[in-house]
Amino acid sequence: MEKNLTNIADTIIDHINKSEKESSNDNKNTISKAEQIKIFLWRIPFGKLDSELVESLKDITDNRSEWIRSKAYEQFKFELNKDNIVEFEKILNSNFYKDKAEWLREIVRKEVIAHKGIATQ
């Protein structure tokens, strides 16, 4: 009988641990999704940024679209507009960026770090 009680207790503990792990994973997924904000240019999805980066970018510019266009020109001498986004993606790919979102995250991060005067190594 003592062995049966031990088996039952072990089963209950395993079930509780499994439930806690699943709950923890659900919370992580919810948090990471909530932190991402979609960025659009000309109503075209351009990428997702962490909400913290978006808030920091608001301190740098009032016109996010114009700022992104200026960064495309500054880095690639490319005049970004709604008709040439596919061409811009090809330029990004040839410069080892996975996609527009990766490039966007990188330039925003660099700008925020420079603006806030954060030391980097």
Beta strands, then each sheet from edge to edge (+ up, - down):
strand 1: 36-41
strand 2: 44-50
sheet 1: 1+ 2-
end
